[in-house]
C-alpha cells in the first residue's frame, strides 16, 4: 500500500522520483525502491513524505482505494465516507465511519449549513455555537479598536 500510495501522490502532483528525492534529501533510487515495495522509508522520511503531499501519515502508509471510494489518498483531514440516500421525509443515515471519526452519537444535534454553489455541510451544534461566539468576540474587539 505504501508504495502504491506514494507513486499515486507523486504522479498526481506531476513530480518525478528525482523531484521527491531532492525535496526530502534521499536518492532517486531510494524513492524507486519505496514505490516498488522493496523497502520502506524510516519514520522521519515517512513523515516528510506525508507533509510534502499534504496527507496524514496513517493514510500514506495504509490507505487502500476502497477507503476513499477509489479516489486514492485523501488530503489531510478530508474524508469521503460514501453515498447516502435521502428518505421520503428528508432523513439521511450518517455512515458509521463518519460517526466514529467525528464522535457523533445518537441524540447529538447537528446544524445543517448550505451553500448553493458548494452544497450542504453538517456541524455539531456545540462546535457551531463556539465558532459563532468566537466570531462575535472578534467583531466586538474590532468595533472597540475603531
C-alpha positions in Angstrom: 0.0 0.0 0.0 2.7 2.5 1.0 4.5 2.2 -2.4 1.3 2.4 -4.4 0.1 5.5 -2.4 3.5 7.2 -2.8 3.6 6.6 -6.6 0.0 7.8 -7.0 0.6 11.0 -4.9 3.8 11.7 -6.8 2.2 11.3 -10.2 -0.9 13.3 -9.2 1.4 16.3 -8.4 3.4 15.8 -11.6 6.6 15.1 -9.7 9.4 12.8 -10.8 11.1 10.4 -8.4 14.1 12.7 -8.6 11.9 15.7 -7.5 10.7 13.8 -4.5 14.2 12.6 -3.6 15.6 16.1 -3.7 12.8 17.5 -1.5 13.4 15.1 1.3 17.1 14.5 0.9 17.4 10.9 -0.4 18.4 9.3 -3.6 16.1 8.7 -6.6 16.8 5.0 -6.1 15.5 5.1 -2.6 12.2 6.6 -3.8 12.1 4.0 -6.6 12.6 1.1 -4.1 9.8 2.6 -1.8 7.4 2.8 -4.7 8.3 -0.8 -5.8 7.7 -2.1 -2.3 11.2 -3.3 -1.9 11.9 -1.2 1.1 10.1 1.4 3.2 11.4 4.7 4.5 12.2 5.3 8.1 9.7 7.2 10.3 11.3 10.6 9.8 11.3 10.3 6.0 7.8 8.9 6.0 6.6 12.0 8.0 8.4 14.2 5.5 6.7 12.5 2.6 3.3 12.9 4.2 4.0 16.6 4.8 5.2 17.0 1.2 2.0 15.6 -0.2 -0.4 17.1 2.5 -1.7 13.8 3.7 -1.7 12.0 7.0 1.0 9.5 7.8 -1.7 6.9 8.5 -3.3 7.4 5.1 0.1 7.4 3.3 1.1 4.1 5.0 -2.2 2.3 5.0 -5.0 3.8 2.9 -6.5 1.5 0.3 -8.5 2.6 -2.7 -11.7 1.3 -1.1 -11.2 3.7 1.9 -11.9 6.7 -0.2 -14.3 5.4 -2.8 -11.5 4.6 -5.2 -10.1 8.1 -5.3 -6.8 7.5 -3.7 -5.2 9.0 -0.6 -7.3 12.0 0.6 -5.8 15.3 1.7 -5.1 15.5 5.4 -8.3 15.9 7.4 -10.5 15.3 4.3 -12.8 12.3 4.0 -15.3 10.7 1.6 -17.4 8.4 3.7 -19.7 7.1 0.9 -23.1 7.8 -0.5 -26.3 8.2 1.4 -29.9 8.1 0.3 -32.4 10.8 1.3 -35.6 9.3 2.7 -39.1 10.5 2.0 -39.0 12.9 4.9 -35.5 14.2 4.1 -33.7 11.9 6.6 -30.3 10.5 5.9 -28.2 8.0 7.8 -24.7 9.2 8.5 -22.2 6.3 7.7 -20.7 4.6 10.8 -17.1 5.5 9.9 -18.2 9.2 9.7 -20.0 9.0 13.1 -16.9 7.4 14.7 -14.4 9.9 13.1 -16.4 12.9 14.2 -17.7 11.4 17.5 -21.4 11.7 16.6 -23.7 9.8 18.9 -27.5 9.3 19.0 -29.1 12.4 20.3 -26.4 14.8 19.2 -27.7 17.9 17.5 -26.3 19.0 14.2 -26.5 22.3 12.3 -27.2 22.0 8.6 -25.3 24.6 6.6 -25.9 25.2 2.9 -24.2 27.0 0.0 -25.9 26.8 -3.3 -22.6 26.6 -5.1 -20.9 24.1 -2.7 -23.6 22.0 -1.2 -24.6 21.1 2.3 -22.4 20.6 5.5 -23.2 19.3 8.9 -21.6 20.6 12.1 -22.2 19.7 15.7 -24.2 22.3 17.4 -21.7 22.9 20.2 -18.9 23.4 17.6 -21.1 25.8 15.6 -22.0 27.8 18.7 -18.4 28.0 19.8 -17.5 29.3 16.4 -20.3 31.9 16.4 -19.1 33.0 19.9 -15.5 33.5 18.7 -16.7 35.5 15.7 -18.8 37.6 17.9 -15.8 38.3 20.2 -13.7 39.2 17.2 -16.3 41.6 15.8 -16.7 43.2 19.2 -12.9 43.6 19.5 -12.7 45.2 16.1 -15.5 47.6 16.9 -13.7 48.7 20.1 -10.4 49.4 18.3 -12.0 51.7 15.7 
